[in-house]
Amino acid sequence: MTIRHLKTAKSEADRAEDDAKVRSAVEATLKDIETRGDAAVRDLSEKFDNYSPPSFKLSEGEIEALMNSVSDRDMEDIKFAQEQVRVFAQHQRDSMLDIEVETRPGVILGHKNIPVQSVGCYVPGGKFPMVASAHMSVATASVAKVPRIIAATPPFKGAPNPAVIAAMKLGGAHEIYVMGGIQAVGAMAIGTETIDPVHMLVGPGNAFVAEAKRQLYGRVGIDLFAGPTETMVIADETVDGEMCATDLLGQAEHGYNSPAVLVTNSEKLAKDTLAEIDRILTILPTADTAQVSWEDYGEVILCDTYDEMLEVANDIASEHVQVMTDRDDWFLEHMHSYGALFLGPRTNVSNGDKVIGTNHTLPTKKAGRYTGGLWVGKFIKTHSYQRITTDEAAAEIGAYASRLCMLEGFVGHAEQANVRVRRYGGRNVPYGEGAD
C-alpha cells in the first residue's frame, strides 16, 4: 500500500493548540453571559460586532421593513430554495412513524415522535450573509412543528442583513435576534433577562460557535458539532484539474481554517489540480481567505488504488465529500464516515449548501463517524410507552420481572411486580421474595 502526501496541512499538534485557545476563550465568555446576562451580551456585541441597538430582538415592523428591501428576484430565489428544503424535510418527517404493537397477548408497546419544544437556530453571517443556513435550521424545525423557534444572526456590515432576516421569517422563526458568535448561542441556551432559554441549539458556525455548543451540550441539546467547513474531493482521471481545484477552493473561501483535501489515484490529476489552484487564486475575489486556508489546511493525497482512496476518505470523515470517479456508486455503497456525499461531476457542494434540498448543517472534525447531519429528525424526540390490558399478562410479565429484579438484588423493584402478581394473578408472593 502506497499513500503519498503531495501537500500536507497543519500538524495535529498545531491544530490542538488552536483548539485549546478557543476552548479557554469560550469558557470565560459563557461564564460572563451566565453572570451578567443582557449586559454581557451587549458588551460582547459592541466588542466583536461594533453593534449596540436599543433591542437585539427585531420587532415585527423592523422585520417587515427589512423584507420589503429585498429585491423581487432575491425573494423569489429564497422562496425556491426554501421550498426544496421543506419538501425533502417533509418526506423525511413522513418516514418517521408512531408505532403501537401487541408484542404478547395483552402487552401493548409503542412510541410517539414528539417535537422539541423550543429551538435556537444560529445563522452565521458576520463575514458572508448565510441566507441558506436559515432554511436549513429554521424551515426544517418548522416542518418538525417545533412550537417555539428563535433565530439569531450577526449584523452584516453594521446592520441586520435583509435577505437573512427574510429567510428566517419565511422559514417560520417566532423570534429573531441580531446577535453573533458566542454571545448569540450563549444567550439562547443560558437565557438572559430578556431572552427565555431554549431546549436545543442548532446551526453551523466558526470554531468559537462550535466550541460554545460543545460546552453547552447537556444543559441544552445540540444538533451536532458543526465547526469550520471541510471539503474532500475524491477523483480519478474521469475529471480534470480545473474542476477539482474549483471544488476545493469553492469551500476553502469559507474561512481561514477550512480543510480542503484531494484524494486521487492519478498523479497527473494531482499535479494539474495544484497548478489550477495556483492559477485560480490569482483571480478569485475571495483569494485572501481561500489562499490562507489552502496553505494551512489544504492536502493532496495520492493513492495507488480505489481501496486506498476509500480507506483514506473514511478515516478523514470529511464534512462534504465530492466523488467524481468511474465508480461513484461503489463509493456510495462503501463510504461510512462523512457528512454528505455529492456524486458525479454534474452536482457539487454548493448545490447542497444553497438550494438542492438536502441539509447543509453537517458533522465536522470526524464527527461523521458517529452522527449524520441536521435533518428534521433531529428536532424530534422518540418516546416509548407501555400498557398491559389483561390480568393474565400483568401476572405473567410481573412474575418474570419479579424474579429478574431479585436476581439483581432489587427487592423494592421486585415488589412492584409482586403487587401485580398478587392482585391480577391471584398468587400470594411474600414481600421480599421473587414470584415462582
C-alpha positions as CSV (number, residue, x, y, z in Angstrom):
1,M,0.0,0.0,0.0
2,T,1.4,3.4,-1.0
3,I,-0.2,6.6,0.1
4,R,1.7,9.8,-0.5
5,H,1.0,13.3,0.6
6,L,1.9,15.7,-2.2
7,K,0.7,18.6,0.0
8,T,0.3,18.5,3.8
9,A,-1.7,20.6,6.2
10,K,-1.1,22.0,9.7
11,S,0.0,19.3,12.1
12,E,-2.4,17.8,14.6
13,A,-0.3,19.4,17.4
14,D,-0.7,22.8,15.9
15,R,-4.5,22.3,15.5
16,A,-4.8,21.1,19.1
17,E,-3.1,24.3,20.3
18,D,-5.5,26.4,18.3
19,D,-8.4,24.4,19.8
20,A,-7.1,24.9,23.4
21,K,-7.1,28.7,22.9
22,V,-10.6,28.7,21.6
23,R,-11.8,26.5,24.4
24,S,-10.4,28.8,27.1
25,A,-12.0,31.9,25.5
26,V,-15.4,30.3,25.1
27,E,-15.4,29.1,28.7
28,A,-14.8,32.6,30.0
29,T,-17.3,34.2,27.7
30,L,-20.1,31.8,28.6
31,K,-19.5,32.3,32.3
32,D,-19.7,36.1,31.7
33,I,-23.1,35.7,30.0
34,E,-24.4,33.5,32.8
35,T,-23.3,36.0,35.4
36,R,-24.3,39.3,33.7
37,G,-26.9,38.3,31.2
38,D,-28.0,41.1,28.8
39,A,-25.2,43.4,29.9
40,A,-22.6,40.8,28.9
41,V,-24.3,40.2,25.5
42,R,-24.3,43.9,24.8
43,D,-20.6,44.3,25.8
44,L,-19.7,41.3,23.6
45,S,-21.7,42.7,20.7
46,E,-20.0,46.1,20.9
47,K,-16.6,44.5,21.2
48,F,-16.9,42.0,18.3
49,D,-19.5,43.4,16.0
50,N,-19.5,47.1,16.9
51,Y,-23.2,46.8,17.2
52,S,-25.4,48.0,20.1
53,P,-29.0,48.6,19.1
54,P,-31.8,49.6,21.5
55,S,-33.0,45.9,21.3
56,F,-31.3,42.9,19.8
57,K,-34.7,41.4,19.1
58,L,-36.3,42.7,15.9
59,S,-39.9,44.0,16.1
60,E,-42.4,42.9,13.5
61,G,-42.2,46.3,12.0
62,E,-38.4,46.1,11.6
63,I,-38.7,42.6,10.1
64,E,-41.3,43.8,7.6
65,A,-39.2,46.8,6.6
66,L,-36.1,44.6,6.1
67,M,-38.1,42.1,4.0
68,N,-39.5,45.0,1.8
69,S,-35.9,46.0,1.0
70,V,-35.1,42.6,-0.6
71,S,-35.4,42.6,-4.4
72,D,-38.2,40.6,-6.0
73,R,-35.6,38.3,-7.7
74,D,-33.8,37.6,-4.5
75,M,-37.0,36.9,-2.7
76,E,-38.1,34.5,-5.4
77,D,-34.8,32.7,-5.1
78,I,-35.0,32.4,-1.3
79,K,-38.6,31.0,-1.6
80,F,-37.5,28.5,-4.2
81,A,-34.6,27.2,-2.1
82,Q,-36.7,27.1,1.0
83,E,-39.3,25.1,-0.8
84,Q,-36.7,22.5,-1.8
85,V,-35.6,22.1,1.8
86,R,-39.2,21.9,3.1
87,V,-40.2,19.3,0.5
88,F,-37.3,17.0,1.4
89,A,-37.7,17.6,5.1
90,Q,-41.4,16.7,4.9
91,H,-40.6,13.4,3.1
92,Q,-38.1,12.6,5.9
93,R,-40.7,13.5,8.5
94,D,-43.3,11.3,6.8
95,S,-40.9,8.4,7.1
96,M,-40.9,8.7,10.9
97,L,-43.9,6.8,12.1
98,D,-45.6,6.5,15.5
99,I,-46.0,2.8,16.3
100,E,-48.1,0.7,18.6
101,V,-47.8,-3.1,18.7
102,E,-49.1,-6.0,20.7
103,T,-45.9,-8.0,21.4
104,R,-47.7,-10.6,23.6
105,P,-51.4,-11.1,24.3
106,G,-52.4,-8.1,26.4
107,V,-49.0,-6.4,26.2
108,I,-49.1,-3.1,24.2
109,L,-45.8,-1.2,23.4
110,G,-45.4,1.9,21.3
111,H,-43.5,5.1,20.7
112,K,-44.5,8.6,19.8
113,N,-42.5,11.1,17.9
114,I,-42.7,14.5,19.6
115,P,-41.0,17.7,18.5
116,V,-38.6,19.5,20.8
117,Q,-40.5,22.4,22.4
118,S,-38.1,25.2,21.8
119,V,-35.1,25.6,19.5
120,G,-32.4,28.3,19.0
121,C,-31.2,28.5,15.4
122,Y,-27.8,30.1,14.8
123,V,-27.3,31.5,11.3
124,P,-23.7,32.7,10.6
125,G,-23.4,35.9,8.7
126,G,-20.7,38.2,10.0
127,K,-18.4,37.7,7.0
128,F,-20.8,36.3,4.5
129,P,-24.6,36.5,4.9
130,M,-25.5,32.8,5.2
131,V,-29.0,33.1,3.8
132,A,-29.2,29.3,3.2
133,S,-28.5,28.4,6.8
134,A,-31.8,29.9,7.8
135,H,-33.6,27.4,5.5
136,M,-31.6,24.5,6.9
137,S,-32.4,25.2,10.6
138,V,-35.5,27.4,10.8
139,A,-37.5,25.9,8.0
140,T,-36.6,22.3,9.0
141,A,-37.6,23.0,12.6
142,S,-40.9,24.4,11.2
143,V,-41.5,21.2,9.3
144,A,-40.9,19.3,12.6
145,K,-43.6,21.6,14.1
146,V,-41.4,22.9,16.9
147,P,-43.7,25.3,18.9
148,R,-41.0,28.0,19.6
149,I,-38.3,28.7,17.1
150,I,-35.9,31.6,17.8
151,A,-33.2,32.6,15.4
152,A,-30.0,34.7,15.8
153,T,-27.6,36.1,13.2
154,P,-24.8,38.6,13.4
155,P,-25.1,42.1,12.0
156,F,-23.6,42.3,8.5
157,K,-21.6,45.5,7.9
158,G,-23.2,47.0,11.0
159,A,-26.8,46.2,10.3
160,P,-29.3,43.3,10.0
161,N,-28.9,41.6,6.7
162,P,-32.3,41.9,4.9
163,A,-32.1,38.6,3.0
164,V,-31.1,36.6,6.1
165,I,-33.9,38.1,8.1
166,A,-36.4,37.4,5.3
167,A,-35.2,33.8,5.1
168,M,-35.7,33.4,8.9
169,K,-39.1,34.9,8.8
170,L,-40.3,32.9,5.8
171,G,-38.8,29.8,7.4
172,G,-41.0,30.2,10.4
173,A,-39.0,31.9,13.2
174,H,-41.1,33.2,16.0
175,E,-38.4,35.5,17.4
176,I,-35.4,37.0,15.5
177,Y,-32.3,38.4,17.2
178,V,-29.4,40.2,15.6
179,M,-26.5,38.8,17.6
180,G,-23.4,36.9,16.6
181,G,-21.0,34.3,17.9
182,I,-20.6,33.0,21.4
183,Q,-23.0,35.7,22.7
184,A,-25.8,34.5,20.5
185,V,-25.6,30.8,21.2
186,G,-24.8,31.5,24.9
187,A,-27.8,33.9,25.3
188,M,-30.2,31.4,23.6
189,A,-29.0,28.4,25.7
190,I,-28.4,30.1,29.1
191,G,-31.1,32.8,28.8
192,T,-30.9,36.4,29.9
193,E,-33.3,38.9,31.5
194,T,-35.0,39.4,28.1
195,I,-34.5,36.0,26.4
196,D,-36.1,32.8,27.6
197,P,-33.6,29.9,27.2
198,V,-34.3,27.2,24.6
199,H,-34.1,23.4,24.9
200,M,-31.9,22.9,21.9
201,L,-29.3,24.7,19.8
202,V,-28.7,24.1,16.1
203,G,-26.8,25.6,13.2
204,P,-23.2,25.9,11.9
205,G,-20.6,28.5,12.9
206,N,-17.0,29.2,13.3
207,A,-14.7,27.5,15.8
208,F,-15.9,29.6,18.6
209,V,-19.6,28.8,18.0
210,A,-18.8,25.1,17.6
211,E,-16.9,25.1,20.9
212,A,-19.7,27.1,22.7
213,K,-22.2,24.5,21.6
214,R,-19.9,21.7,22.8
215,Q,-19.6,23.3,26.2
216,L,-23.4,24.0,26.4
217,Y,-24.3,20.4,25.5
218,G,-26.1,18.7,28.3
219,R,-27.6,22.0,29.5
220,V,-29.3,22.0,26.1
221,G,-29.4,19.6,23.3
222,I,-27.4,20.3,20.1
223,D,-27.7,19.1,16.6
224,L,-24.0,18.2,16.1
225,F,-20.6,19.7,16.2
226,A,-20.6,21.8,13.1
227,G,-17.4,23.8,13.0
228,P,-15.4,25.3,10.1
229,T,-16.3,23.9,6.7
230,E,-14.4,20.8,5.4
231,T,-14.4,19.5,1.9
232,M,-12.9,16.5,0.2
233,V,-12.7,15.7,-3.5
234,I,-12.3,12.0,-4.4
235,A,-11.4,12.0,-8.1
236,D,-9.8,10.0,-10.8
237,E,-8.9,10.8,-14.4
238,T,-12.6,11.0,-15.5
239,V,-12.4,14.7,-14.4
240,D,-9.7,17.4,-14.8
241,G,-7.7,19.7,-12.6
242,E,-9.8,22.7,-13.2
243,M,-13.0,21.0,-11.8
244,C,-11.1,19.6,-8.8
245,A,-9.4,22.9,-8.0
246,T,-12.7,24.8,-8.3
247,D,-14.4,22.5,-5.9
248,L,-11.6,22.7,-3.4
249,L,-11.3,26.5,-3.4
250,G,-15.0,26.9,-3.5
251,Q,-15.2,25.7,0.0
252,A,-11.8,27.0,1.2
253,E,-13.1,30.5,0.9
254,H,-15.4,29.9,3.9
255,G,-12.7,30.8,6.4
256,Y,-9.0,30.7,7.2
257,N,-9.2,27.2,8.7
258,S,-11.4,25.3,6.3
259,P,-9.7,21.9,5.4
260,A,-9.8,21.0,1.7
261,V,-8.4,17.6,0.6
262,L,-7.9,16.0,-2.8
263,V,-7.8,12.2,-2.7
264,T,-6.8,10.7,-6.1
265,N,-5.1,7.7,-7.7
266,S,-3.8,9.9,-10.6
267,E,-0.5,11.7,-10.2
268,K,-1.3,13.8,-13.3
269,L,-4.6,14.9,-11.9
270,A,-3.0,15.8,-8.6
271,K,-0.3,18.0,-10.2
272,D,-2.8,19.5,-12.6
273,T,-5.1,20.4,-9.7
274,L,-2.2,22.0,-7.8
275,A,-1.4,24.1,-10.9
276,E,-5.0,25.1,-11.3
277,I,-5.3,26.1,-7.7
278,D,-2.3,28.5,-8.1
279,R,-4.0,29.9,-11.2
280,I,-7.4,30.4,-9.7
281,L,-6.0,32.0,-6.6
282,T,-4.7,34.9,-8.8
283,I,-8.2,35.7,-10.0
284,L,-10.6,34.6,-7.2
285,P,-12.1,37.6,-5.4
286,T,-12.0,35.7,-2.1
287,A,-8.4,34.6,-2.5
288,D,-7.3,36.4,0.6
289,T,-9.2,33.9,2.6
290,A,-9.0,30.8,0.4
291,Q,-5.3,31.1,0.0
292,V,-4.6,31.1,3.7
293,S,-7.0,28.2,4.2
294,W,-5.4,26.2,1.4
295,E,-1.9,26.9,2.5
296,D,-2.6,25.9,6.2
297,Y,-5.3,23.2,5.8
298,G,-5.1,22.0,2.2
299,E,-3.9,18.5,1.4
300,V,-3.3,16.4,-1.7
301,I,-3.2,12.6,-1.1
302,L,-2.1,10.3,-3.9
303,C,-3.1,6.6,-3.6
304,D,-2.4,3.6,-5.8
305,T,-5.9,2.0,-5.7
306,Y,-9.5,2.8,-5.2
307,D,-9.5,0.8,-2.0
308,E,-6.8,3.0,-0.6
309,M,-8.8,6.1,-1.6
310,L,-11.8,4.7,0.2
311,E,-9.7,3.9,3.3
312,V,-8.3,7.5,3.4
313,A,-11.7,9.1,2.9
314,N,-13.4,7.1,5.6
315,D,-10.5,7.9,8.0
316,I,-10.7,11.6,7.4
317,A,-14.5,11.6,7.6
318,S,-14.9,15.0,5.9
319,E,-18.0,17.1,6.1
320,H,-18.5,17.4,2.3
321,V,-17.3,14.6,0.0
322,Q,-17.4,15.3,-3.7
323,V,-17.0,12.0,-5.6
324,M,-16.0,12.2,-9.3
325,T,-14.8,8.8,-10.5
326,D,-15.7,5.9,-12.8
327,R,-17.3,4.1,-9.8
328,D,-19.3,6.7,-7.9
329,D,-21.9,4.2,-6.8
330,W,-19.2,2.0,-5.3
331,F,-18.1,4.8,-3.1
332,L,-21.8,5.4,-2.1
333,E,-22.1,1.8,-1.1
334,H,-18.8,1.6,0.9
335,M,-18.4,5.1,2.4
336,H,-19.4,5.0,6.0
337,S,-18.0,8.2,7.6
338,Y,-18.8,11.6,6.2
339,G,-21.3,14.4,6.3
340,A,-22.8,14.3,2.9
341,L,-21.9,12.9,-0.5
342,F,-22.1,14.7,-3.8
343,L,-21.9,12.1,-6.5
344,G,-20.7,12.8,-10.0
345,P,-19.4,15.9,-11.8
346,R,-22.9,17.3,-12.5
347,T,-23.5,18.1,-8.9
348,N,-21.3,20.0,-6.4
349,V,-21.2,21.0,-2.7
350,S,-22.7,24.5,-3.5
351,N,-25.9,22.8,-4.6
352,G,-26.2,21.2,-1.2
353,D,-25.1,24.4,0.6
354,K,-27.7,26.6,-1.1
355,V,-30.6,25.1,-2.9
356,I,-31.0,21.4,-3.8
357,G,-32.9,20.4,-0.6
358,T,-30.6,18.3,1.5
359,N,-29.4,20.0,4.7
360,H,-26.1,21.7,4.8
361,T,-25.5,21.6,8.5
362,L,-23.1,18.6,8.7
363,P,-20.7,17.0,11.1
364,T,-17.0,18.2,11.1
365,K,-13.8,17.1,12.9
366,K,-14.5,13.4,12.3
367,A,-18.0,13.5,13.9
368,G,-19.3,11.9,10.8
369,R,-18.0,8.6,12.3
370,Y,-20.9,8.7,14.8
371,T,-23.6,11.1,13.5
372,G,-25.2,12.3,10.3
373,G,-26.1,15.9,9.6
374,L,-29.0,18.1,10.7
375,W,-32.4,16.8,9.5
376,V,-36.0,17.0,10.5
377,G,-35.5,14.0,12.8
378,K,-33.0,16.0,15.0
379,F,-35.9,18.1,16.1
380,I,-38.0,15.0,17.0
381,K,-37.8,13.1,20.3
382,T,-39.0,9.5,20.2
383,H,-40.6,8.5,23.4
384,S,-41.8,5.0,24.3
385,Y,-44.8,3.9,26.3
386,Q,-46.3,0.6,27.5
387,R,-49.8,-0.6,28.5
388,I,-51.0,-4.0,29.9
389,T,-54.6,-4.7,29.1
390,T,-55.3,-8.2,30.7
391,D,-54.9,-9.7,34.2
392,E,-53.1,-12.7,32.6
393,A,-50.5,-10.5,31.0
394,A,-50.0,-8.5,34.2
395,A,-49.4,-11.6,36.2
396,E,-47.1,-13.3,33.6
397,I,-44.9,-10.2,33.0
398,G,-44.9,-9.4,36.7
399,A,-43.6,-12.9,37.6
400,Y,-40.7,-12.6,35.1
401,A,-39.9,-9.1,36.3
402,S,-40.0,-10.1,40.0
403,R,-37.5,-12.9,39.5
404,L,-35.2,-10.8,37.4
405,C,-35.3,-8.0,40.0
406,M,-34.4,-10.4,42.7
407,L,-31.5,-11.7,40.5
408,E,-30.0,-8.2,40.7
409,G,-30.9,-7.7,44.4
410,F,-33.5,-5.0,43.8
411,V,-36.2,-6.1,46.4
412,G,-38.2,-2.9,46.0
413,H,-38.3,-3.3,42.3
414,A,-39.4,-6.9,42.7
415,E,-42.2,-5.8,45.0
416,Q,-43.6,-3.5,42.3
417,A,-44.0,-6.6,40.2
418,N,-45.2,-8.8,43.1
419,V,-48.2,-6.5,43.8
420,R,-49.4,-7.1,40.3
421,V,-48.9,-10.9,40.6
422,R,-50.9,-10.9,43.8
423,R,-53.7,-8.7,42.5
424,Y,-54.1,-9.9,39.0
425,G,-52.8,-13.4,39.2
426,G,-54.3,-14.5,42.5
427,R,-50.9,-15.7,43.8
428,N,-49.5,-14.9,47.2
429,V,-45.9,-13.7,46.9
430,P,-44.4,-12.8,50.3
431,Y,-42.8,-9.4,50.5
432,G,-39.1,-9.6,49.6
433,E,-39.3,-12.8,47.5
434,G,-39.5,-13.3,43.8
435,A,-42.5,-14.8,42.2
436,D,-42.0,-18.5,41.5
